[in-house]
């Protein structure tokens, strides 16, 4: 018999002391989501709130996947971990997230271990 853990309640803060103290994530951009982005944002947010842990956002280079992801992070107002397959992409994502969330903590870590 397969057991499935209950999905996290993304409408509540992670810790009790965050309820009042957690400032909203403030996305800073001169652009608004366009094309398929608004639908993707709504569907990804709804999926995460419903406990869908595995979701895929597909798009060609330059289609706005990072911008879409930033809007999902803002909508959920939750700490987020972004993983990248290489140092170059990690640095690029760090720079973009840092510029999109200038008033929030954005950190960068690269492991130099090769397994």
Helices and strands as residue ranges (DSSP letters): H 18-21, H 37-49, H 65-76, H 87-100
